[in-house]
Amino acid sequence: MADATLRVCALYPDLMNIYADRGNLLLLERRCGWRGLGFSVTAAGIGDAIDPGAHDLFYLGGGQDRDQLLCAQDLVERKRDALHEAADRGAVVLGVCGGYQLLGHAYAFGSDEIAGAGLLDVQTVREDGPRLIGNVAIEVELPRLDGPRVLAGFENHGGRTQLAPGQAALGRVLAGHGNTGSSGAEGARRGNVIGTYLHGPLLPKNAWFADWLIATALGIDELAALDDRYEDAAHASARKAAGLSA
């Protein structure tokens, strides 16, 4: 698989890039390059159509409410059908924070409601209570992993995301707030479509998850091992910040 290329479509990278979410793409590029795998990224902004068969991984980062409003109508009108087609064939779709909310059915705040892509069976409502802010760690179980793993990061969201019956969470909250602050669930996953509130950015703090995304997107059973002493230290630091042992 040395000649394989990870083809990434970055959705609205100029608008949906809060808390250094673009660093997730940079880490994917580095970890592919260190293994001799190719990497290409295509930006798809407002007004751009996307080819559902041209990309292995679709990425939608976080943004402020005003940025989500700018992207939401375009996402529904120009990109939703293609994203569903891509997800149906097994492409990876990753949404972080605002991107996670837009992968659901709707995000309501005040008298406004934004329609989402409907790739995840979730609804988000912005409530009057305090924002859910702080370091967070969750336990996840994913296909092709030997057992549960920990994702650690940072969350800052006013929306409360409710999972519909039958919709799986991404993980179980070990520390922090998660989807609602009380449900004990964080994020959502349906097949290879994943949404999460973890910023920080997510992947540099959890290189193992970046590798899972790469392998899943490319259909590779096992990636070549890397010297991850610095990545492991970053992960241990994120766990410690959330109150877990390193």
C-alpha positions in Angstrom: 0.0 0.0 0.0 3.0 2.3 -0.2 1.5 4.0 -3.3 -1.9 4.6 -1.6 -3.0 8.2 -1.3 -5.4 9.5 1.4 -7.7 11.9 -0.5 -9.3 14.4 2.0 -12.1 16.9 1.3 -11.9 19.8 3.8 -15.4 21.3 4.1 -15.5 25.1 4.6 -11.9 25.3 5.9 -11.9 29.1 5.8 -15.0 29.4 8.1 -15.0 26.2 10.2 -11.6 26.3 11.9 -11.8 27.2 15.5 -9.4 26.0 18.3 -6.8 25.0 15.7 -9.0 22.4 14.1 -7.0 22.7 10.9 -4.2 21.0 12.8 -6.1 17.8 12.4 -5.5 17.9 8.7 -1.8 18.7 9.2 -1.3 15.6 11.4 -3.0 13.4 8.9 -0.7 14.7 6.2 2.4 14.1 8.4 1.5 10.6 9.5 0.8 9.6 5.9 4.0 11.1 4.7 6.1 9.4 7.4 4.8 6.1 6.1 5.3 6.8 2.4 1.6 7.2 1.8 0.3 10.0 -0.4 -1.9 12.8 0.8 -4.1 15.3 -1.0 -6.6 17.8 0.3 -9.3 19.5 -1.6 -11.1 22.5 -0.1 -14.9 22.7 -0.7 -16.3 26.1 0.3 -19.6 27.8 -0.1 -20.9 27.3 -3.7 -18.6 24.3 -4.4 -20.0 21.0 -5.4 -18.3 17.8 -4.1 -17.7 14.5 -5.8 -18.7 11.7 -3.5 -16.4 9.2 -5.1 -13.3 11.4 -5.3 -12.4 11.5 -1.6 -11.7 8.9 1.2 -12.2 11.3 4.1 -14.4 14.3 4.5 -13.6 16.7 7.3 -15.7 19.5 8.8 -14.2 21.5 11.7 -15.8 23.7 14.3 -16.9 27.3 14.0 -18.9 30.1 15.7 -22.7 30.2 15.3 -22.5 32.9 12.6 -20.1 30.7 10.6 -22.4 27.7 10.9 -25.2 29.8 9.6 -23.2 30.8 6.6 -22.3 27.1 5.9 -25.5 25.4 6.8 -27.7 26.3 3.8 -25.0 25.5 1.4 -24.3 22.2 3.1 -27.9 21.1 2.8 -28.5 22.4 -0.7 -25.2 21.6 -2.4 -23.4 18.9 -0.5 -25.8 16.8 1.6 -26.7 14.3 -1.1 -23.1 13.8 -2.1 -22.0 13.3 1.6 -24.7 10.6 2.0 -23.6 8.9 -1.1 -20.0 9.0 0.1 -20.9 7.7 3.6 -23.0 4.9 2.1 -20.0 3.6 0.2 -17.9 3.7 3.4 -16.0 6.9 3.2 -15.0 8.4 6.5 -16.8 11.6 7.6 -15.4 13.5 10.6 -17.2 16.5 12.2 -15.8 18.4 15.2 -18.0 20.6 17.4 -19.9 22.8 15.0 -19.1 20.3 12.3 -20.6 17.6 14.5 -23.7 19.6 15.0 -24.1 20.1 11.3 -23.8 16.4 10.6 -27.0 15.9 12.6 -30.6 16.8 11.7 -30.8 20.3 13.1 -29.3 22.8 15.5 -31.7 25.2 17.2 -30.7 28.3 19.1 -33.2 31.0 20.1 -35.9 31.4 17.5 -33.6 30.0 14.7 -33.0 26.5 13.6 -30.3 25.3 11.2 -31.0 22.2 9.2 -28.1 19.7 9.0 -26.8 17.0 6.7 -28.7 14.3 8.6 -25.8 11.8 8.5 -26.1 11.3 12.3 -29.4 10.8 14.1 -28.9 13.7 16.5 -30.5 17.0 17.3 -28.8 20.0 19.0 -30.4 22.7 21.0 -28.7 25.7 22.5 -30.0 26.1 26.0 -29.9 29.0 28.5 -27.6 27.1 30.9 -23.8 27.5 31.1 -21.5 26.6 28.3 -19.9 23.2 28.6 -16.2 24.0 28.8 -13.1 22.2 29.8 -10.8 19.3 29.3 -12.6 16.1 28.4 -11.7 12.4 28.1 -13.9 9.6 26.7 -13.6 5.9 26.3 -14.3 4.6 22.8 -14.6 1.2 21.1 -14.0 1.1 17.4 -13.9 -1.6 14.8 -10.5 -3.3 14.3 -9.1 -2.1 17.7 -8.0 -4.6 20.3 -10.1 -3.0 23.0 -11.3 0.3 24.5 -9.2 3.4 23.9 -9.2 6.9 25.3 -9.7 10.1 23.4 -8.8 13.3 25.2 -9.3 16.9 24.2 -11.0 20.2 25.0 -14.7 21.1 24.7 -16.5 24.4 24.6 -20.1 24.3 23.4 -23.4 25.9 24.4 -25.4 23.3 22.4 -26.7 20.2 24.0 -26.8 17.3 21.5 -29.4 14.6 22.0 -29.0 11.1 20.4 -32.1 9.5 19.0 -33.0 6.0 20.1 -30.6 3.6 18.4 -28.0 6.2 17.6 -24.7 5.1 19.1 -22.5 7.6 21.0 -18.8 7.9 20.0 -17.8 7.2 23.5 -18.5 7.2 27.3 -17.5 10.3 29.2 -14.7 9.6 31.7 -14.1 13.3 32.5 -15.8 16.4 31.3 -19.3 17.1 30.0 -19.9 15.4 26.7 -23.0 15.8 24.6 -25.3 17.3 27.3 -23.4 17.5 30.5 -25.5 14.8 32.1 -26.1 11.9 29.6 -22.6 10.4 30.0 -22.3 10.1 26.3 -20.0 12.0 23.9 -20.2 12.4 20.2 -22.0 10.0 17.8 -20.9 7.4 15.3 -22.8 5.7 12.5 -20.6 3.5 10.4 -17.6 5.6 9.4 -19.4 8.9 10.1 -18.1 10.4 13.4 -19.1 13.5 15.3 -17.4 14.8 18.5 -17.0 17.9 20.5 -13.3 17.3 21.2 -11.1 20.2 20.0 -7.6 20.9 21.0 -7.0 20.0 18.2 -8.3 16.4 18.4 -5.8 14.4 16.4 -2.4 15.7 17.6 -3.6 14.8 21.1 -4.8 11.4 19.9 -2.4 10.1 17.2 -3.8 6.6 17.5 -7.2 7.9 16.3 -5.6 9.7 13.4 -4.1 6.3 12.4 -7.5 4.6 12.8 -9.0 7.2 10.4 -6.3 6.8 7.9 -6.4 3.0 7.9 -10.2 3.0 7.8 -10.4 5.5 5.0 -7.8 3.6 2.9 -9.0 0.1 3.8 -5.6 -0.9 5.2 -5.6 -3.6 7.9 -2.4 -2.4 9.7 -0.3 0.7 9.2 3.5 0.7 9.6 4.6 1.6 13.1 6.1 5.0 13.9 8.2 6.4 16.6 5.5 8.0 18.6 7.3 9.1 21.8 6.2 12.7 21.3 2.7 11.8 20.3 2.4 9.5 23.3 3.6 12.4 25.5 1.0 14.7 24.0 -1.7 12.1 24.6 -0.6 11.6 28.2 -0.6 15.3 28.8 -4.2 15.6 27.5 -5.3 12.7 29.7 -3.7 14.3 32.7 -5.3 17.7 31.9 -8.7 15.9 32.0 -7.9 14.4 35.4 -6.9 10.9 34.2 -3.7 9.1 35.0 -1.1 9.4 32.1 
